[in-house]
Amino acid sequence: ADRRKGDEARLRKAGIDPSKGEDLAWGGAVVSRRQHRQSRVDVEADKLREEAEALPMDPAQVVAKRPDARLKWLQRALMLASKGVGRVPIGSVYDIVTQSKFVVGVSHGVGVQMRAVLLANLHLFSTKQQRALQAES
């Protein structure tokens, strides 16, 4: 019973006068409507945003993790911060990493990996933070 754009033109083309009423036996026309799909960039950005929201940024939670889990957290936090998602502030990452508790119980191998990850992503930090991180390592 609903009429859509272009129905009158299709009725006239079929030889039916559209002004005579709606009780006509014309069944209408099948018109496909385009289904807009979400772009790949939007899907990827949503995935990164969800991952950033799931990343714990509370220093107590991060320090409570096992040393190898802290390394994974550091890698994930720096990766998300570099993607520019905006949900992982690099200042918070710096504050957590510079706490003395962050490296407590870390073996030499994991510590070397943490240092390498930090130095590889040094460009994410401010100049002042870079100097402090290089001095500590």
Buried (B, 14 or more C-beta within 10 A) or exposed (E): EEEEEEBBEBBEEEEEEBEEEEEEEEEEEEEEEEEEEEEEEEEEBEEBBEBBEEBEBEBEEBBEBEBEEBBEBBBBBBBBBEBEBEBBEBEBBBBBBEEEEBBEEBEEEBBEBBBEBBEEBBEBBEEEBBEBBEEEE
